[in-house]
């Protein structure tokens, strides 16, 4: 810190400038009055004529004028000197010596300015030191940030409020097959052409546009299989996060961070292919096992004890359960490999749901669960694949029945929601813990509380349902409260094919 000098204290005034002006005015007024009275008496006595009196008056007026100018210049000289010294004050030039010794207000002002100059010098010195320290810290932080951006393997793009790229790290340029510095000034949407499920994302649905429009963080989940279409036409599997840069309510732009997940995506495909191959290989011997078990169950001439028959029944149940699991795994494999192509036709949802509800009602009746279907009675048609949609509804209703205790209720409601048809399945079952609801649509995930009710689940039902709805162009969502129940909503657009 700069050394602080001792403050200069103003001294008491010896003679006020105002007093001097007042005394001078009084002296001139008295002299003028005395001379006027003297001249008037001499004129009346005839000792002096009027012409001589006029000359004397002019002389006195000139003398008074010259005297006033001299005195005024003397009074203002100190102010002029003070003004000249103040004009020289600037950073690096804080020298200010006291030169006015008039003992009046000008000397007081000179003293105050000298004190103020020392204060400014000390303050400015302290500020310079603080600025130097902060500048060094900012340079160090900037160097660290630059080192991080240059080192990490994630692509990072900074863009302004117009969506134009202002900064790109080397990893982003390498992943996008761009030359160094070529991304600056380019539209972030144009630099990141995204493709998901073999469809190019439009500008309105692009995460960068949504980030700037809604001023919210957007995350492309791996389940959506996003890819960047690079300049050479190749696809780069990524996970993308876009966040806005906010200052209170004003958005200055945003930052896009994307990660190359090619290896992870390849591992997923390899796992899916393995599951598909294993399921196909298991299906043939399992079919033989089921066939022989059914022969034993239907055999009339074979004598078996009740214990033996219970064993065979248990074998049959386990084999059917394994067959269902293999079928689910094959469905997942086909959906992930996009081997299932929907055949969309015009489907009236009311009779469709009536048929689905009749099958589920029998299952619910066996467990003592009430079941109801509510619809407006009006025809509500959508273009969809009835077979794939029935898989979704069967998975939802199967879960509702499986995870509801006796005395619970299940309700299916069909209604119109804007330009979409909405199917809502509400149950009063065991519900799902809130902390686990974000994982419900992930493959092989099962909530902690469902194991106590049913230990045989595969964790594939909701995963398959979500993928089917994406294939059909609809959506599925879920709300649940533990120990109170679950609401599953399925939406499908009603406009166009």
KOLKE-422009 format. One record per residue (C-alpha): residue number from 1; residue in three letters; z, x, y. Coordinates in steps of 0.001 Angstrom, whole numbers. Each point is the difference from the previous one (the first is absolute). Example, Ala and Ser with C-alpha at 12.3 -4.5 7.8 and 13.67 -1.06 7.14 Angstrom:
BEGIN
[1,"ALA",[7800,12300,-4500]]
[2,"SER",[-660,1370,3440]]
***
This chain:
BEGIN
[1,"UNK",[0,0,0]]
[2,"UNK",[-671,1129,3571]]
[3,"UNK",[2947,1293,1960]]
[4,"UNK",[1288,-2560,2472]]
[5,"UNK",[618,1333,3518]]
[6,"UNK",[2908,-1090,2116]]
[7,"UNK",[-719,-3173,1908]]
[8,"UNK",[-525,431,3748]]
[9,"UNK",[2323,-2289,1944]]
[10,"UNK",[-1113,-1289,3424]]
[11,"UNK",[2149,1304,2881]]
[12,"UNK",[1393,-2195,2769]]
[13,"UNK",[-2336,-691,2924]]
[14,"UNK",[644,2057,3153]]
[15,"UNK",[-2255,-1970,2290]]
[16,"UNK",[-1851,-3130,-962]]
[17,"UNK",[-3719,-126,795]]
[18,"UNK",[487,-3589,1111]]
[19,"UNK",[2732,1120,2442]]
[20,"UNK",[-2321,2603,1499]]
[21,"UNK",[-2731,-2548,604]]
[22,"UNK",[2482,-2443,1519]]
[23,"UNK",[1508,2676,2318]]
[24,"UNK",[-3466,1156,1120]]
[25,"UNK",[-990,-3587,774]]
[26,"UNK",[3192,-495,1998]]
[27,"UNK",[-529,3247,1939]]
[28,"UNK",[-3555,-983,916]]
[29,"UNK",[1068,-3520,979]]
[30,"UNK",[2829,1305,2196]]
[31,"UNK",[-2250,2621,1620]]
[32,"UNK",[-2676,-2627,635]]
[33,"UNK",[2546,-2399,1544]]
[34,"UNK",[1508,2710,2244]]
[35,"UNK",[-3384,1170,1188]]
[36,"UNK",[-1190,-3570,651]]
[37,"UNK",[3109,-795,2039]]
[38,"UNK",[-295,3268,1927]]
[39,"UNK",[-3696,-553,703]]
[40,"UNK",[583,-3561,1127]]
[41,"UNK",[2662,1126,2534]]
[42,"UNK",[-2196,2762,1393]]
[43,"UNK",[-2981,-2316,374]]
[44,"UNK",[2050,-2579,1913]]
[45,"UNK",[1368,2776,2297]]
[46,"UNK",[-3510,1209,799]]
[47,"UNK",[645,3585,-1144]]
[48,"UNK",[-2621,-91,-2806]]
[49,"UNK",[-3234,-1879,-270]]
[50,"UNK",[-1252,-2029,-2957]]
[51,"UNK",[-2809,2413,-916]]
[52,"UNK",[2431,2858,-481]]
[53,"UNK",[2187,-2316,-2048]]
[54,"UNK",[-2932,-845,-2285]]
[55,"UNK",[-766,3682,-540]]
[56,"UNK",[3615,693,-883]]
[57,"UNK",[4,-2947,-2424]]
[58,"UNK",[-3127,1265,-1731]]
[59,"UNK",[1497,3457,-279]]
[60,"UNK",[3185,-1367,-1498]]
[61,"UNK",[-2009,-2166,-2426]]
[62,"UNK",[-2031,3009,-1145]]
[63,"UNK",[3104,2111,-354]]
[64,"UNK",[1692,-2750,-2050]]
[65,"UNK",[-3077,-287,-2230]]
[66,"UNK",[-174,3738,-655]]
[67,"UNK",[3730,85,-625]]
[68,"UNK",[-267,-2923,-2437]]
[69,"UNK",[-2815,1695,-1946]]
[70,"UNK",[1940,3258,-215]]
[71,"UNK",[3146,-1771,-1139]]
[72,"UNK",[-1914,-2230,-2499]]
[73,"UNK",[-1770,3040,-1459]]
[74,"UNK",[3306,1748,-360]]
[75,"UNK",[1480,-3035,-1731]]
[76,"UNK",[-2980,-466,-2367]]
[77,"UNK",[-493,3664,-849]]
[78,"UNK",[2721,-169,-2618]]
[79,"UNK",[-1630,-3063,-1599]]
[80,"UNK",[-3380,1760,-90]]
[81,"UNK",[1502,3073,-1648]]
[82,"UNK",[1832,-2194,-2522]]
[83,"UNK",[-3173,-1932,-800]]
[84,"UNK",[-1960,3231,-570]]
[85,"UNK",[2655,1299,-2411]]
[86,"UNK",[108,-3273,-1933]]
[87,"UNK",[-3806,3,-395]]
[88,"UNK",[202,3355,-1802]]
[89,"UNK",[2414,-1310,-2654]]
[90,"UNK",[-1633,-243,-3462]]
[91,"UNK",[664,1017,-3634]]
[92,"UNK",[441,3779,87]]
[93,"UNK",[570,-15,3774]]
[94,"UNK",[3511,-1263,537]]
[95,"UNK",[1021,2506,2729]]
[96,"UNK",[1521,-1777,2988]]
[97,"UNK",[1969,1907,2669]]
[98,"UNK",[2046,-1697,2703]]
[99,"UNK",[-1469,950,3376]]
[100,"UNK",[1108,-2853,2282]]
[101,"UNK",[3186,796,1969]]
[102,"UNK",[-182,-2732,2649]]
[103,"UNK",[3254,-1640,-1006]]
[104,"UNK",[-1589,-3471,96]]
[105,"UNK",[-1583,-2440,-2464]]
[106,"UNK",[-2895,2393,-625]]
[107,"UNK",[2390,2658,-1260]]
[108,"UNK",[1708,-2641,-2148]]
[109,"UNK",[-3380,-1024,-1448]]
[110,"UNK",[-841,3678,-642]]
[111,"UNK",[3265,390,-1912]]
[112,"UNK",[-585,-3146,-2087]]
[113,"UNK",[-3555,1081,-887]]
[114,"UNK",[1300,3433,-1029]]
[115,"UNK",[2540,-1658,-2304]]
[116,"UNK",[-2614,-2365,-1416]]
[117,"UNK",[-2364,2925,-613]]
[118,"UNK",[2593,1824,-2075]]
[119,"UNK",[665,-3168,-2017]]
[120,"UNK",[-3719,-496,-634]]
[121,"UNK",[-374,3637,-1053]]
[122,"UNK",[2847,-278,-2490]]
[123,"UNK",[-1221,-3339,-1356]]
[124,"UNK",[-3587,1182,-270]]
[125,"UNK",[1115,3176,-1778]]
[126,"UNK",[2014,-2009,-2507]]
[127,"UNK",[-2957,-2326,-551]]
[128,"UNK",[-2357,2934,-573]]
[129,"UNK",[2328,1406,-2639]]
[130,"UNK",[331,-3399,-1681]]
[131,"UNK",[-3765,-492,83]]
[132,"UNK",[-524,3430,-1533]]
[133,"UNK",[2432,-804,-2807]]
[134,"UNK",[-1579,-3408,-664]]
[135,"UNK",[-3489,1506,133]]
[136,"UNK",[949,2566,-2620]]
[137,"UNK",[1495,-2727,-2194]]
[138,"UNK",[-3110,-2171,352]]
[139,"UNK",[-2269,2929,-812]]
[140,"UNK",[2085,778,-3062]]
[141,"UNK",[-36,-3653,-1100]]
[142,"UNK",[-3737,-214,630]]
[143,"UNK",[-588,3120,-2091]]
[144,"UNK",[2117,-1445,-2812]]
[145,"UNK",[-1831,-3344,123]]
[146,"UNK",[-3348,1754,-4]]
[147,"UNK",[1067,2150,-2956]]
[148,"UNK",[1084,-3115,-1908]]
[149,"UNK",[-3248,-1841,743]]
[150,"UNK",[-2061,3030,-985]]
[151,"UNK",[1972,528,-3223]]
[152,"UNK",[474,-3448,-1527]]
[153,"UNK",[-2583,-1374,-2416]]
[154,"UNK",[133,-3494,1504]]
[155,"UNK",[-2738,-939,2440]]
[156,"UNK",[1345,-891,3455]]
[157,"UNK",[-2004,-1701,2750]]
[158,"UNK",[1345,-816,3464]]
[159,"UNK",[-1889,-2652,1950]]
[160,"UNK",[371,-1588,3433]]
[161,"UNK",[328,-3653,960]]
[162,"UNK",[-3795,-389,-253]]
[163,"UNK",[4,1256,-3579]]
[164,"UNK",[-1668,3335,810]]
[165,"UNK",[1270,3122,-1756]]
[166,"UNK",[1829,2448,2255]]
[167,"UNK",[1255,2443,-2648]]
[168,"UNK",[-733,743,-3665]]
[169,"UNK",[1661,2573,-2235]]
[170,"UNK",[-1996,2338,-2280]]
[171,"UNK",[896,-2009,-3110]]
[172,"UNK",[-1573,-3134,1516]]
[173,"UNK",[-3171,1904,862]]
[174,"UNK",[-141,1479,-3496]]
[175,"UNK",[594,-3319,-1786]]
[176,"UNK",[-2571,-1776,2176]]
[177,"UNK",[-2536,2840,-436]]
[178,"UNK",[-177,494,3772]]
[179,"UNK",[-475,3155,2034]]
[180,"UNK",[2867,1398,2055]]
[181,"UNK",[428,-2000,3204]]
[182,"UNK",[-2765,-2490,-839]]
[183,"UNK",[2400,-2946,-432]]
[184,"UNK",[1366,97,3556]]
[185,"UNK",[-1313,-2847,2112]]
[186,"UNK",[-1307,-1855,-3041]]
[187,"UNK",[1164,-3506,-863]]
[188,"UNK",[2813,88,-2556]]
[189,"UNK",[-1464,-3060,-1725]]
[190,"UNK",[-3379,1740,-289]]
[191,"UNK",[1661,3189,-1255]]
[192,"UNK",[1926,-1954,-2662]]
[193,"UNK",[-2465,-2457,-1611]]
[194,"UNK",[2178,-1669,-2642]]
[195,"UNK",[-958,-1654,-3242]]
[196,"UNK",[2324,-2062,-2182]]
[197,"UNK",[-920,-1667,-3310]]
[198,"UNK",[-3683,855,543]]
[199,"UNK",[-5,-1690,3411]]
[200,"UNK",[-261,1671,3383]]
[201,"UNK",[2759,-975,2408]]
[202,"UNK",[-1271,-1670,3163]]
[203,"UNK",[1133,1163,3434]]
[204,"UNK",[2398,-2952,370]]
[205,"UNK",[1740,897,-3287]]
[206,"UNK",[30,3759,546]]
[207,"UNK",[3596,1372,225]]
[208,"UNK",[-768,1847,3268]]
[209,"UNK",[-1255,-3182,1675]]
[210,"UNK",[2943,-2018,-1318]]
[211,"UNK",[2432,2697,1179]]
[212,"UNK",[-1366,-80,3561]]
[213,"UNK",[-315,-3782,59]]
[214,"UNK",[3381,-955,-1478]]
[215,"UNK",[1878,3202,979]]
[216,"UNK",[1492,223,-3454]]
[217,"UNK",[96,2583,-2773]]
[218,"UNK",[-2514,-592,-2788]]
[219,"UNK",[123,1487,-3471]]
[220,"UNK",[-2868,-120,-2475]]
[221,"UNK",[1695,-437,-3380]]
[222,"UNK",[-1381,1935,-2988]]
[223,"UNK",[-504,-3304,-1859]]
[224,"UNK",[-2826,-841,2413]]
[225,"UNK",[-1839,3189,-1092]]
[226,"UNK",[-1132,1034,3507]]
[227,"UNK",[-2686,2671,252]]
[228,"UNK",[-1665,1805,2897]]
[229,"UNK",[-3786,26,-142]]
[230,"UNK",[-775,3547,1122]]
[231,"UNK",[-3113,1174,1810]]
[232,"UNK",[-1622,1175,-3256]]
[233,"UNK",[552,-3399,-1624]]
[234,"UNK",[2852,1086,-2280]]
[235,"UNK",[3217,-2001,-254]]
[236,"UNK",[3394,1508,799]]
[237,"UNK",[2945,-1987,-1474]]
[238,"UNK",[2821,-14,2546]]
[239,"UNK",[3298,-1519,1032]]
[240,"UNK",[-171,-820,3719]]
[241,"UNK",[2778,-640,2533]]
[242,"UNK",[-783,-916,3619]]
[243,"UNK",[2773,-232,2628]]
[244,"UNK",[-206,-874,3719]]
[245,"UNK",[1320,2335,2711]]
[246,"UNK",[2119,-2275,2176]]
[247,"UNK",[1762,514,3322]]
[248,"UNK",[2094,-3116,425]]
[249,"UNK",[-2636,-2762,-121]]
[250,"UNK",[-3018,2184,768]]
[251,"UNK",[-2115,1438,-2821]]
[252,"UNK",[-1451,3438,778]]
[253,"UNK",[-1936,220,-3256]]
[254,"UNK",[979,802,-3553]]
[255,"UNK",[100,2497,-2850]]
[256,"UNK",[-1744,-304,-3358]]
[257,"UNK",[1263,2024,-2965]]
[258,"UNK",[-1944,-56,-3265]]
[259,"UNK",[602,1767,-3298]]
[260,"UNK",[-2507,949,-2655]]
[261,"UNK",[1088,-1739,-3225]]
[262,"UNK",[-3057,830,-2102]]
[263,"UNK",[2108,1546,-2772]]
[264,"UNK",[2446,-2910,-37]]
[265,"UNK",[-2867,-2489,-123]]
[266,"UNK",[-1618,1935,-2872]]
[267,"UNK",[3307,-9,-1889]]
[268,"UNK",[226,-3780,489]]
[269,"UNK",[-3508,-426,-1349]]
[270,"UNK",[782,2262,-2945]]
[271,"UNK",[3159,-1977,-762]]
[272,"UNK",[-1928,-3259,238]]
[273,"UNK",[-2690,1307,-2343]]
[274,"UNK",[2661,1207,-2429]]
[275,"UNK",[1722,-3379,78]]
[276,"UNK",[-3321,-1742,-537]]
[277,"UNK",[-928,2267,-2911]]
[278,"UNK",[3448,-244,-1582]]
[279,"UNK",[53,-3778,398]]
[280,"UNK",[-3387,-366,-1650]]
[281,"UNK",[1054,2250,-2857]]
[282,"UNK",[3263,-1908,-477]]
[283,"UNK",[-1633,-3389,121]]
[284,"UNK",[-1873,329,-3317]]
[285,"UNK",[2983,888,-2239]]
[286,"UNK",[2170,-2496,1841]]
[287,"UNK",[-2509,-2749,-691]]
[288,"UNK",[155,889,-3691]]
[289,"UNK",[3799,-126,57]]
[290,"UNK",[-46,-3422,1649]]
[291,"UNK",[-2555,-1254,-2499]]
[292,"UNK",[2075,1074,-3008]]
[293,"UNK",[3179,-1429,1519]]
[294,"UNK",[-1725,-3337,531]]
[295,"UNK",[-1147,69,-3624]]
[296,"UNK",[3600,458,-1080]]
[297,"UNK",[1194,-2795,2268]]
[298,"UNK",[-2680,-2415,-1220]]
[299,"UNK",[233,998,-3670]]
[300,"UNK",[1153,-2976,-2074]]
[301,"UNK",[425,1554,-3421]]
[302,"UNK",[2142,2881,1169]]
[303,"UNK",[3714,-475,-495]]
[304,"UNK",[2131,1539,2781]]
[305,"UNK",[3589,-365,971]]
[306,"UNK",[937,-1333,3425]]
[307,"UNK",[1045,3503,993]]
[308,"UNK",[-3398,1391,-948]]
[309,"UNK",[-1761,-2720,1948]]
[310,"UNK",[2135,798,3070]]
[311,"UNK",[-1073,3634,-327]]
[312,"UNK",[-3654,-987,-149]]
[313,"UNK",[445,-2304,2985]]
[314,"UNK",[1582,2810,1984]]
[315,"UNK",[-2857,2309,-1001]]
[316,"UNK",[-2506,-2612,1153]]
[317,"UNK",[1772,-436,3359]]
[318,"UNK",[133,3750,578]]
[319,"UNK",[-3656,435,-944]]
[320,"UNK",[-1059,-2778,2386]]
[321,"UNK",[2092,1549,2743]]
[322,"UNK",[-1679,3370,-624]]
[323,"UNK",[-3403,-1715,29]]
[324,"UNK",[812,-1568,3364]]
[325,"UNK",[1045,3379,1377]]
[326,"UNK",[-3249,1594,-1198]]
[327,"UNK",[-1998,-2816,1589]]
[328,"UNK",[1848,551,3302]]
[329,"UNK",[-682,3737,-142]]
[330,"UNK",[-3685,-654,-633]]
[331,"UNK",[-79,-2397,2957]]
[332,"UNK",[1563,2669,2234]]
[333,"UNK",[-2511,2568,-1229]]
[334,"UNK",[-2940,-2286,725]]
[335,"UNK",[1329,-988,3423]]
[336,"UNK",[693,3592,1050]]
[337,"UNK",[-3393,1114,-1275]]
[338,"UNK",[-1582,-3032,1667]]
[339,"UNK",[-1324,-1022,-3399]]
[340,"UNK",[837,-3652,717]]
[341,"UNK",[-2551,-1776,2167]]
[342,"UNK",[984,-3477,1173]]
[343,"UNK",[-2382,-2854,-650]]
[344,"UNK",[732,-2276,2934]]
[345,"UNK",[-648,-3699,-153]]
[346,"UNK",[1181,-3019,1954]]
[347,"UNK",[3434,-868,-1397]]
[348,"UNK",[2044,-3065,908]]
[349,"UNK",[3561,1320,127]]
[350,"UNK",[1781,-3303,-645]]
[351,"UNK",[-1258,-633,-3561]]
[352,"UNK",[105,3751,-611]]
[353,"UNK",[3712,174,859]]
[354,"UNK",[699,-3181,-1956]]
[355,"UNK",[-1329,1667,-3151]]
[356,"UNK",[1974,3195,688]]
[357,"UNK",[3160,-2016,717]]
[358,"UNK",[-238,-1930,-3287]]
[359,"UNK",[116,3227,-2004]]
[360,"UNK",[2900,1413,2033]]
[361,"UNK",[1923,-3289,-151]]
[362,"UNK",[400,302,-3760]]
[363,"UNK",[1460,3501,324]]
[364,"UNK",[2387,-1148,2742]]
[365,"UNK",[1083,-3026,-2053]]
[366,"UNK",[1096,2216,-2898]]
[367,"UNK",[2391,1841,2360]]
[368,"UNK",[1300,-3118,1727]]
[369,"UNK",[-1824,724,3282]]
[370,"UNK",[-1470,-2808,2120]]
[371,"UNK",[-3643,390,1015]]
[372,"UNK",[-2041,-1799,2691]]
[373,"UNK",[-3384,191,1734]]
[374,"UNK",[-516,-1158,3600]]
[375,"UNK",[-3480,-419,1454]]
[376,"UNK",[-1507,-2061,2774]]
[377,"UNK",[-2258,-1895,-2385]]
[378,"UNK",[-3078,1060,1924]]
[379,"UNK",[-2640,2228,-1524]]
[380,"UNK",[480,3635,985]]
[381,"UNK",[-2862,2210,-1211]]
[382,"UNK",[-405,3781,170]]
[383,"UNK",[-2596,2435,-1300]]
[384,"UNK",[1844,2076,-2564]]
[385,"UNK",[108,1077,-3617]]
[386,"UNK",[2088,-2601,-1805]]
[387,"UNK",[710,2305,-2950]]
[388,"UNK",[1372,2812,2160]]
[389,"UNK",[1963,-2429,2180]]
[390,"UNK",[1573,-1527,-3125]]
[391,"UNK",[1227,3483,-1010]]
[392,"UNK",[1766,282,3369]]
[393,"UNK",[1601,-3428,-250]]
[394,"UNK",[1086,564,-3611]]
[395,"UNK",[1677,3283,955]]
[396,"UNK",[1832,-1638,2928]]
[397,"UNK",[1131,-3046,-1975]]
[398,"UNK",[962,2110,-3012]]
[399,"UNK",[2297,2081,2195]]
[400,"UNK",[1459,-3142,1608]]
[401,"UNK",[859,-1468,-3402]]
[402,"UNK",[1166,3279,-1529]]
[403,"UNK",[2365,891,2850]]
[404,"UNK",[1497,-3462,586]]
[405,"UNK",[3047,-1311,-1783]]
[406,"UNK",[490,-3434,-1477]]
[407,"UNK",[309,-2654,2712]]
[408,"UNK",[-2248,1853,2450]]
[409,"UNK",[-3158,-1483,1509]]
[410,"UNK",[-3582,1170,522]]
[411,"UNK",[-2348,-1590,2521]]
[412,"UNK",[-3722,576,580]]
[413,"UNK",[-1279,-1068,3431]]
[414,"UNK",[-3662,-113,1004]]
[415,"UNK",[-745,-183,3716]]
[416,"UNK",[-2505,1051,2625]]
[417,"UNK",[999,2891,2273]]
[418,"UNK",[-2529,450,2784]]
[419,"UNK",[-3335,864,-1604]]
[420,"UNK",[1622,895,-3331]]
[421,"UNK",[1379,-1854,-2993]]
[422,"UNK",[3573,958,-793]]
[423,"UNK",[1797,-342,-3336]]
[424,"UNK",[3771,388,250]]
[425,"UNK",[2180,412,-3093]]
[426,"UNK",[3721,-450,712]]
[427,"UNK",[2772,530,-2544]]
[428,"UNK",[3790,47,93]]
[429,"UNK",[328,2897,-2413]]
[430,"UNK",[1894,3288,131]]
[431,"UNK",[-2021,1367,2941]]
[432,"UNK",[-711,3636,796]]
[433,"UNK",[2201,2507,1892]]
[434,"UNK",[-1318,558,3506]]
[435,"UNK",[-44,3792,-326]]
[436,"UNK",[-2401,-251,-2970]]
[437,"UNK",[-2447,-2585,1311]]
[438,"UNK",[-2289,2625,1553]]
[439,"UNK",[-750,1374,-3499]]
[440,"UNK",[-710,-3300,-1760]]
[441,"UNK",[-3792,332,42]]
[442,"UNK",[53,3563,-1327]]
[443,"UNK",[-1118,762,-3522]]
[444,"UNK",[2726,-77,-2703]]
[445,"UNK",[2781,-811,2483]]
[446,"UNK",[2760,-2399,-986]]
[447,"UNK",[2985,-984,2129]]
[448,"UNK",[3439,1123,-1151]]
[449,"UNK",[1394,-3496,-482]]
[450,"UNK",[-2811,-1302,-2271]]
[451,"UNK",[852,2333,-2898]]
[452,"UNK",[3099,-2052,-747]]
[453,"UNK",[-2087,-3176,-300]]
[454,"UNK",[-3052,1384,-1814]]
[455,"UNK",[-316,3563,-1263]]
[456,"UNK",[-3537,-417,-1348]]
[457,"UNK",[-1953,-213,3252]]
[458,"UNK",[-2760,2510,751]]
[459,"UNK",[121,79,3808]]
[460,"UNK",[-3750,-691,157]]
[461,"UNK",[-180,-3706,846]]
[462,"UNK",[282,191,3788]]
[463,"UNK",[-2022,3232,99]]
[464,"UNK",[-2859,-1714,-1847]]
[465,"UNK",[334,-3088,2190]]
[466,"UNK",[-305,1998,3198]]
[467,"UNK",[-3068,1883,-1224]]
[468,"UNK",[-1630,-3253,-1125]]
[469,"UNK",[621,-1623,3393]]
[470,"UNK",[-1507,3030,1751]]
[471,"UNK",[-3018,-333,-2270]]
[472,"UNK",[-274,-3699,855]]
[473,"UNK",[351,671,3728]]
[474,"UNK",[3361,-1753,285]]
[475,"UNK",[3604,1136,344]]
[476,"UNK",[3368,-326,-1708]]
[477,"UNK",[3427,431,1606]]
[478,"UNK",[3594,-564,-996]]
[479,"UNK",[3344,-876,1531]]
[480,"UNK",[3238,46,-1942]]
[481,"UNK",[3761,-213,361]]
[482,"UNK",[2136,1336,-2817]]
[483,"UNK",[1777,-2734,-2017]]
[484,"UNK",[-1758,-2711,2035]]
[485,"UNK",[-3651,94,-966]]
[486,"UNK",[-3497,1231,725]]
[487,"UNK",[-3040,-1307,1887]]
[488,"UNK",[-3463,1333,-908]]
[489,"UNK",[-2952,-844,2269]]
[490,"UNK",[-3648,274,-1049]]
[491,"UNK",[-2690,-424,2691]]
[492,"UNK",[-3757,-339,-381]]
[493,"UNK",[-2597,-514,2727]]
[494,"UNK",[-1795,-3322,-58]]
[495,"UNK",[-3016,998,2105]]
[496,"UNK",[-3174,1291,-1600]]
[497,"UNK",[-573,1591,-3379]]
***
